[in-house]
Amino acid sequence: MKKLNFLPFLLATAFIASCGGGKYAATEKVYKKKAKDFAALYREAPVNSQLEKINSTDKEWIGSINFGVRKPNYVMIHHTAQDSLGQTVKTFHSARAGVSSHYVIGRDGKIVQMVNDLYRGHHAGAGKWGNDTDLNSSSIGIELDNNGLTDPWPEVQIEALINLLQYLKDSYKIPQANFIGHMDYAPSRKNDPSRFPWKKLADKGFGYWYDDYLEMPPANFDVRLALRVIGYDVKNLDAAIKGFKHHYIQQDTQTANLTENDLKILYSIFKKYL
């Protein structure tokens, strides 16, 4: 009997499978098309786009050799408020929803990247942190698969997050203070990530946490000023206090009341930003 050689058949099958795309072939095609369009904009000398829009008769394009790409300077952490990683991926594929995040981390620790670090994701929305009112343009968004209500935070998920944060911090030289939650940036409309182990992250150098020994703030301690120095938008002071409490107190978060212990915690965090 003639011995059959299956190698060409197997290679052809593998090639066809690789070209077939798979479950996310359609959305990958859209992603590549958008990335290609943006790449064309970056390659283009702005003679026929930006420069022509300037109202001047004396203008010239002379390209500099010194420029770079977007540098993320913040990391914003969210919870998905959905029931699975798969559902979140589906949401981030919806043009109608119009939202995205650079990374999604599943309950089992799986890390899914959905937007290039150097692209502007649509995760932050309206808000303010410090003087920045567009954190979409300066941050990496990370969504954690958690329903926001009763889900625990599995150790494997948090460890995966810490590994990702270490990569981002090292790659883009992100300061420790610049790892924040969605509730910090938009406290009047967001409370995510809820019930989150921020101390564990702070112990690794991602964000700050209060000291074990808490000092009583001075008699003239200004709550509004302290929150403003940390980064909160204090135009709506009640919302800023609630955002702070969601992050650092994690109880009685529906009121803007600050207990004596809450004030000590605020004072401890405030001093780290001086």
Salt bridges, closest charged atoms under 4 A:
ASP37 OD2 - LYS33 NZ 2.76
ASP134 OD1 - ARG120 NH2 2.92
GLU143 OE2 - HIS78 ND1 3.86
ASP145 OD2 - ARG107 NH1 2.46
ASP151 OD2 - ARG107 NH2 2.30
GLU155 OE1 - LYS200 NZ 2.99
ASP184 OD2 - HIS247 ND1 2.85
ASP192 OD2 - HIS78 ND1 3.48
ASP192 OD1 - HIS182 ND1 3.28
ASP203 OD2 - LYS199 NZ 2.97
ASP211 OD1 - LYS272 NZ 2.81
GLU215 OE2 - LYS271 NZ 2.37
ASP252 OD2 - LYS245 NZ 3.28
GLU260 OE2 - LYS264 NZ 3.85
